[in-house]
Amino acid sequence: MKQFEGVYVAIVTPFTENYKVDYQGLKDHCDWLIREGVHGLIPAGSVGEYASLTKEERAKVVETVIEAAAGRVPVVVGTGAPSTDQVVGWVQHAKDAGAAGVMALPPINYNPTEAEIIAHYEAISSVGLPIIAYNNPHDYKTDLTPTLLAKLSKIENVVAVKEFSGDIRRVQDIYASADLEILIGVDDLGFEGPLMGTTGWIAGFANALPKESVRVFELGRQGKTEEALPLYRKLLPLFHYDARPDLVQAIKYTLELAGRPVGSTRPPRLPLDASELKLIKEAYELATSKDEVKV
């Protein structure tokens, strides 16, 4: 049985002008996303700037999102942290707060051995929540290859993978190797992923364009390529920013353009320069235009 079907939004953390967490803004953002039709929420991921939050802020962010969702959609919690013990602590907190599952990176501080990766996920599994293993070889040392995922899939609670390598061929290789759900993890494969059989998408720009994101993903799952392509072609220039280091700034600026400002990013993430903002604005205007993109 699939546990994480549909579009799960890796949600931003709203900040006030003096970089305080805007918890009411976070509640409002969650409620709006749910009303717009997304299928799940993921707080405390990279898009949520988890690394810049204090322990107290991070815990309250997770609790706020679960409270705001109020059982309407599942909440899967990001658990990235420097040590296995800290990750397990965040998984336990997620379980106690009522999360439906967790998203878990392999060890992030160095290039771990295979045995260390397996032991890391076994420790996370001991808490008893469903786990989406997060493969992001661009930002971290480890590549969760199909062969390695086959081994991880034998761990009791490892049920899915967020596939962020950017190689769409991986989807079929994983299905051939491992008994796992696959959620595409990069926005500019948000249409190709479901065409290749992924049942979920962990999305970034769905923060600002939830209806459009859900629409293009569902058309992909239904194999309606001709109907989906005009929309997807408009979204793609914006979605490309999801695979860049400055994706959080781009997503937050897009929310500002959408009339739903959530504040800036916390340092060390700095504001984008005027030339980048211009390009993002142009991509957003294309994404929301009524014109069809020709190829």
C-alpha positions, 0 to 999 in steps of 0.5 A: 500500500502506498503511503505518500501519494501525491504532491507533498510540499516542502514548506518554507518557514516564514520570518518576520522583518527581524528574522523571528519565526512567524508562527501565525504566518506558518499556520496561514500558509499551511491552511492555504496550501491544503485548501489549494489541494496539496496532498501533504506537508513537509516542515523542517526540510532544506526549504524550511531552513531547518539548519538556521533554526534553534532547537526550540524554533524547530520543534515549534515549527513542526508542532505548528504545522501538525496542528495547522494540518489538523489531520486534513493531510499527512505531515512528514517531518524533515529530520536532518541533523549532524549525528544519528542520535540527534536525528533519532531525537527529531524522529521521536519528536515527530512521532510524539507530535503526531507526524505521519512519517519522516524524511531522513538523509543519510549521515551528512557531515562526511562520506560514510561507509555503507555499513554506517549508512545502514546502521543510521537508518536502522537507528531511525527505524527503531522509533517506529515511524515510516521513513522516506530516505532522502537521496541528495548527492548534489548537496551531500557526500552520499548517493543512495544508489538503487543497489544501496536502496535495495539494502535499505528497503529491507529495514522495517520502516524504510518505505520510500525514497525522495529521489533528487539525483536529477537522473530520471533513469534512476526511477526504473532502476530503483523499482527494479532493485528495491521495494520502495515508493518513489517520490520525485524530489526535484521540481523540474522532473515533476512531470516526468517523474509520474510518467515514469511511475513515481507515486509522489512528488516532494515539491518546492515551488508548490509553495507558491503554485500549489494548484498548478503543481498538483495539476501537472503531477496528476496529469502525468500520473494519468499519462495525459501528456498532450494536456499537461505539456502546455502547462509544464512548459510554462512552469519549467523555467521557474522549476529549474531553480529548485535544483540550485543552491539559492532555491529557498530565496527563489521560492520565497521571492515567488511567494512575494510575487504571488501576493503571499509574502513570507519574509526573507531567508535567514543568513547565511542565505542572503538576498538575491541580486537584482538581476536574479530577481528579474529572471525569477520574476520573468519565469513566474510571469510565464508560469502564471500567464495564459499564453501557451508556450510553443516548442 
